[in-house]
Amino acid sequence: MKYSFGAFIIGIMAVALIGCGTTGTPNLPAQEGGHGVLVGSYKIDVGDTVSVSVWKNPELGLTEPVRPDGKISVHLVGDITAAGKTTEGLASDIETALSSYIKDPNVTVILTGLAGHAFLSRVRVTGAVANNTSMAYHQGMTVLDAVLDAGSVTIYANSNRTKLHRRTESGTETYDIRLKDILEDGDMTTNVYLRPGDVITVPESAF
């Protein structure tokens, strides 16, 4: 009888821990360097704003929207097609074009505004939050930024079982977000950088 009772208690504790969603190592996405500002999978579209900087040549830098013809105008080299390319691809094209004018150009391109895919690029927060929210993506945005923009969680939230859903080339991936740890303990382990189109879902507690 003592053995059965002990096993019962252990079983209850295990269920409770699983319900809290805090056991084990969370499944997290790989993070980009540089505060997540380079969104490698995103293809630049008409209307998006790009910022171009050339190392040691600040006079060649520019920030402008992609024109309806899909191009931007770069100092010294003229028009270059930006639409349909990643930031890395566009930077490489600009480096190739500038190599005729300066030695070993080092170009960085970042997205400072996403207008071309305004709807698809929005970040959404749903579930046990004050306001189900669809917001514009901004470079460097984290899970915490998005949740706070949604008014934070409700008293009914089972926030450590929050999920981040992300479209990838291989399909939709789901990652573990321990939102309670972030909000109450300051544990930023799962406060990951977001990408355009991410969806955050905060479930309610079962009791």
Contacts in CASP RR format, 6 or more apart in sequence:
PFRMAT RR
TARGET T0000
AUTHOR 0000-0000-0000
METHOD contacts of the structure
MODEL  1
MKYSFGAFIIGIMAVALIGCGTTGTPNLPAQEGGHGVLVGSYKIDVGDTV
SVSVWKNPELGLTEPVRPDGKISVHLVGDITAAGKTTEGLASDIETALSS
YIKDPNVTVILTGLAGHAFLSRVRVTGAVANNTSMAYHQGMTVLDAVLDA
GSVTIYANSNRTKLHRRTESGTETYDIRLKDILEDGDMTTNVYLRPGDVI
TVPESAF
17 23 0 8 1.000
19 158 0 8 1.000
19 161 0 8 1.000
20 160 0 8 1.000
20 161 0 8 1.000
21 160 0 8 1.000
21 161 0 8 1.000
21 176 0 8 1.000
21 178 0 8 1.000
22 160 0 8 1.000
22 178 0 8 1.000
22 180 0 8 1.000
22 181 0 8 1.000
26 175 0 8 1.000
26 176 0 8 1.000
26 177 0 8 1.000
26 178 0 8 1.000
26 189 0 8 1.000
26 190 0 8 1.000
27 174 0 8 1.000
27 175 0 8 1.000
27 176 0 8 1.000
28 175 0 8 1.000
28 176 0 8 1.000
28 189 0 8 1.000
28 190 0 8 1.000
28 192 0 8 1.000
29 164 0 8 1.000
29 166 0 8 1.000
29 173 0 8 1.000
29 175 0 8 1.000
29 192 0 8 1.000
31 192 0 8 1.000
31 193 0 8 1.000
32 38 0 8 1.000
32 39 0 8 1.000
32 40 0 8 1.000
32 193 0 8 1.000
35 139 0 8 1.000
35 140 0 8 1.000
35 193 0 8 1.000
36 139 0 8 1.000
36 140 0 8 1.000
36 193 0 8 1.000
37 110 0 8 1.000
37 111 0 8 1.000
37 139 0 8 1.000
37 140 0 8 1.000
38 87 0 8 1.000
38 88 0 8 1.000
38 110 0 8 1.000
39 87 0 8 1.000
39 111 0 8 1.000
39 139 0 8 1.000
39 195 0 8 1.000
39 196 0 8 1.000
40 86 0 8 1.000
40 87 0 8 1.000
40 88 0 8 1.000
41 86 0 8 1.000
41 168 0 8 1.000
41 169 0 8 1.000
41 195 0 8 1.000
42 86 0 8 1.000
42 87 0 8 1.000
42 111 0 8 1.000
42 114 0 8 1.000
42 117 0 8 1.000
42 121 0 8 1.000
42 195 0 8 1.000
42 196 0 8 1.000
43 83 0 8 1.000
43 84 0 8 1.000
43 85 0 8 1.000
43 86 0 8 1.000
44 50 0 8 1.000
44 66 0 8 1.000
44 82 0 8 1.000
44 83 0 8 1.000
44 84 0 8 1.000
44 85 0 8 1.000
44 86 0 8 1.000
44 87 0 8 1.000
44 90 0 8 1.000
44 111 0 8 1.000
45 66 0 8 1.000
45 83 0 8 1.000
45 84 0 8 1.000
45 115 0 8 1.000
45 116 0 8 1.000
45 117 0 8 1.000
46 66 0 8 1.000
46 67 0 8 1.000
46 68 0 8 1.000
46 70 0 8 1.000
46 83 0 8 1.000
46 116 0 8 1.000
47 65 0 8 1.000
47 66 0 8 1.000
47 67 0 8 1.000
47 115 0 8 1.000
47 116 0 8 1.000
48 65 0 8 1.000
48 66 0 8 1.000
48 82 0 8 1.000
48 111 0 8 1.000
48 113 0 8 1.000
48 114 0 8 1.000
48 115 0 8 1.000
48 116 0 8 1.000
48 117 0 8 1.000
49 63 0 8 1.000
49 64 0 8 1.000
49 65 0 8 1.000
49 66 0 8 1.000
49 111 0 8 1.000
49 112 0 8 1.000
49 113 0 8 1.000
49 115 0 8 1.000
50 63 0 8 1.000
50 64 0 8 1.000
50 65 0 8 1.000
50 66 0 8 1.000
50 72 0 8 1.000
50 82 0 8 1.000
50 87 0 8 1.000
50 90 0 8 1.000
50 109 0 8 1.000
50 110 0 8 1.000
50 111 0 8 1.000
50 112 0 8 1.000
51 61 0 8 1.000
51 62 0 8 1.000
51 63 0 8 1.000
51 109 0 8 1.000
51 110 0 8 1.000
51 111 0 8 1.000
51 112 0 8 1.000
52 60 0 8 1.000
52 61 0 8 1.000
52 62 0 8 1.000
52 63 0 8 1.000
52 72 0 8 1.000
52 74 0 8 1.000
52 91 0 8 1.000
52 94 0 8 1.000
52 107 0 8 1.000
52 108 0 8 1.000
52 109 0 8 1.000
53 61 0 8 1.000
53 107 0 8 1.000
53 108 0 8 1.000
54 60 0 8 1.000
54 61 0 8 1.000
54 94 0 8 1.000
54 98 0 8 1.000
54 102 0 8 1.000
54 105 0 8 1.000
54 106 0 8 1.000
54 107 0 8 1.000
55 105 0 8 1.000
55 106 0 8 1.000
55 107 0 8 1.000
55 108 0 8 1.000
56 106 0 8 1.000
57 102 0 8 1.000
57 105 0 8 1.000
59 75 0 8 1.000
60 74 0 8 1.000
60 75 0 8 1.000
60 76 0 8 1.000
60 98 0 8 1.000
61 75 0 8 1.000
62 72 0 8 1.000
62 73 0 8 1.000
62 74 0 8 1.000
62 75 0 8 1.000
63 112 0 8 1.000
64 72 0 8 1.000
64 73 0 8 1.000
65 115 0 8 1.000
66 72 0 8 1.000
66 82 0 8 1.000
66 83 0 8 1.000
70 81 0 8 1.000
70 82 0 8 1.000
70 83 0 8 1.000
71 79 0 8 1.000
71 80 0 8 1.000
71 81 0 8 1.000
71 82 0 8 1.000
71 83 0 8 1.000
72 79 0 8 1.000
72 80 0 8 1.000
72 82 0 8 1.000
73 79 0 8 1.000
73 80 0 8 1.000
74 80 0 8 1.000
74 94 0 8 1.000
74 97 0 8 1.000
74 98 0 8 1.000
76 98 0 8 1.000
76 101 0 8 1.000
76 102 0 8 1.000
77 94 0 8 1.000
77 97 0 8 1.000
77 98 0 8 1.000
77 100 0 8 1.000
77 101 0 8 1.000
78 97 0 8 1.000
80 90 0 8 1.000
80 93 0 8 1.000
80 94 0 8 1.000
80 97 0 8 1.000
81 93 0 8 1.000
82 90 0 8 1.000
85 93 0 8 1.000
87 109 0 8 1.000
87 110 0 8 1.000
87 111 0 8 1.000
88 109 0 8 1.000
89 109 0 8 1.000
90 109 0 8 1.000
91 107 0 8 1.000
91 108 0 8 1.000
91 109 0 8 1.000
92 107 0 8 1.000
94 105 0 8 1.000
94 107 0 8 1.000
94 109 0 8 1.000
95 105 0 8 1.000
95 106 0 8 1.000
95 107 0 8 1.000
98 105 0 8 1.000
98 107 0 8 1.000
99 105 0 8 1.000
110 139 0 8 1.000
111 139 0 8 1.000
112 139 0 8 1.000
113 138 0 8 1.000
113 139 0 8 1.000
114 121 0 8 1.000
114 136 0 8 1.000
114 137 0 8 1.000
114 196 0 8 1.000
117 196 0 8 1.000
118 136 0 8 1.000
120 196 0 8 1.000
120 197 0 8 1.000
121 136 0 8 1.000
121 137 0 8 1.000
121 196 0 8 1.000
121 197 0 8 1.000
122 134 0 8 1.000
122 135 0 8 1.000
122 136 0 8 1.000
122 137 0 8 1.000
122 196 0 8 1.000
122 197 0 8 1.000
123 134 0 8 1.000
123 135 0 8 1.000
123 136 0 8 1.000
123 137 0 8 1.000
123 141 0 8 1.000
123 146 0 8 1.000
123 194 0 8 1.000
123 196 0 8 1.000
123 197 0 8 1.000
123 198 0 8 1.000
123 199 0 8 1.000
123 200 0 8 1.000
124 132 0 8 1.000
124 133 0 8 1.000
124 134 0 8 1.000
124 135 0 8 1.000
124 197 0 8 1.000
124 198 0 8 1.000
124 199 0 8 1.000
124 200 0 8 1.000
125 132 0 8 1.000
125 133 0 8 1.000
125 135 0 8 1.000
125 146 0 8 1.000
125 147 0 8 1.000
125 149 0 8 1.000
125 150 0 8 1.000
125 199 0 8 1.000
125 200 0 8 1.000
125 202 0 8 1.000
126 132 0 8 1.000
126 199 0 8 1.000
126 200 0 8 1.000
126 201 0 8 1.000
126 202 0 8 1.000
127 157 0 8 1.000
127 201 0 8 1.000
127 202 0 8 1.000
127 203 0 8 1.000
127 204 0 8 1.000
128 153 0 8 1.000
128 154 0 8 1.000
128 156 0 8 1.000
128 157 0 8 1.000
128 158 0 8 1.000
128 159 0 8 1.000
128 202 0 8 1.000
128 203 0 8 1.000
128 204 0 8 1.000
129 147 0 8 1.000
129 150 0 8 1.000
129 151 0 8 1.000
129 152 0 8 1.000
129 153 0 8 1.000
129 154 0 8 1.000
129 157 0 8 1.000
129 202 0 8 1.000
130 150 0 8 1.000
130 151 0 8 1.000
130 152 0 8 1.000
130 153 0 8 1.000
130 154 0 8 1.000
131 150 0 8 1.000
131 151 0 8 1.000
132 150 0 8 1.000
133 146 0 8 1.000
133 149 0 8 1.000
133 150 0 8 1.000
133 151 0 8 1.000
135 146 0 8 1.000
135 149 0 8 1.000
137 194 0 8 1.000
137 195 0 8 1.000
137 196 0 8 1.000
137 197 0 8 1.000
137 198 0 8 1.000
140 193 0 8 1.000
140 194 0 8 1.000
141 193 0 8 1.000
141 194 0 8 1.000
142 191 0 8 1.000
142 192 0 8 1.000
142 193 0 8 1.000
142 194 0 8 1.000
143 162 0 8 1.000
143 164 0 8 1.000
143 177 0 8 1.000
143 179 0 8 1.000
143 182 0 8 1.000
143 190 0 8 1.000
143 191 0 8 1.000
143 192 0 8 1.000
143 194 0 8 1.000
143 200 0 8 1.000
144 182 0 8 1.000
144 183 0 8 1.000
144 188 0 8 1.000
144 191 0 8 1.000
145 194 0 8 1.000
146 194 0 8 1.000
146 198 0 8 1.000
146 200 0 8 1.000
147 153 0 8 1.000
147 179 0 8 1.000
147 183 0 8 1.000
147 200 0 8 1.000
147 202 0 8 1.000
152 183 0 8 1.000
153 159 0 8 1.000
153 179 0 8 1.000
153 183 0 8 1.000
153 202 0 8 1.000
154 204 0 8 1.000
156 204 0 8 1.000
156 205 0 8 1.000
157 179 0 8 1.000
157 202 0 8 1.000
157 203 0 8 1.000
157 204 0 8 1.000
157 205 0 8 1.000
158 202 0 8 1.000
158 203 0 8 1.000
158 204 0 8 1.000
158 205 0 8 1.000
158 206 0 8 1.000
159 178 0 8 1.000
159 179 0 8 1.000
159 180 0 8 1.000
159 183 0 8 1.000
159 202 0 8 1.000
160 178 0 8 1.000
160 179 0 8 1.000
160 180 0 8 1.000
160 181 0 8 1.000
161 203 0 8 1.000
162 176 0 8 1.000
162 177 0 8 1.000
162 178 0 8 1.000
162 179 0 8 1.000
162 200 0 8 1.000
162 201 0 8 1.000
162 202 0 8 1.000
162 203 0 8 1.000
163 174 0 8 1.000
163 175 0 8 1.000
163 176 0 8 1.000
163 177 0 8 1.000
163 200 0 8 1.000
163 201 0 8 1.000
163 203 0 8 1.000
164 174 0 8 1.000
164 175 0 8 1.000
164 176 0 8 1.000
164 177 0 8 1.000
164 192 0 8 1.000
164 194 0 8 1.000
164 198 0 8 1.000
164 199 0 8 1.000
164 200 0 8 1.000
165 172 0 8 1.000
165 173 0 8 1.000
165 174 0 8 1.000
165 175 0 8 1.000
165 198 0 8 1.000
165 199 0 8 1.000
165 200 0 8 1.000
165 201 0 8 1.000
166 172 0 8 1.000
166 173 0 8 1.000
166 174 0 8 1.000
166 175 0 8 1.000
166 195 0 8 1.000
166 197 0 8 1.000
166 198 0 8 1.000
166 199 0 8 1.000
167 197 0 8 1.000
175 192 0 8 1.000
176 190 0 8 1.000
177 190 0 8 1.000
177 192 0 8 1.000
177 200 0 8 1.000
178 187 0 8 1.000
178 189 0 8 1.000
178 190 0 8 1.000
179 190 0 8 1.000
179 202 0 8 1.000
181 187 0 8 1.000
181 189 0 8 1.000
181 190 0 8 1.000
182 188 0 8 1.000
182 190 0 8 1.000
182 191 0 8 1.000
END
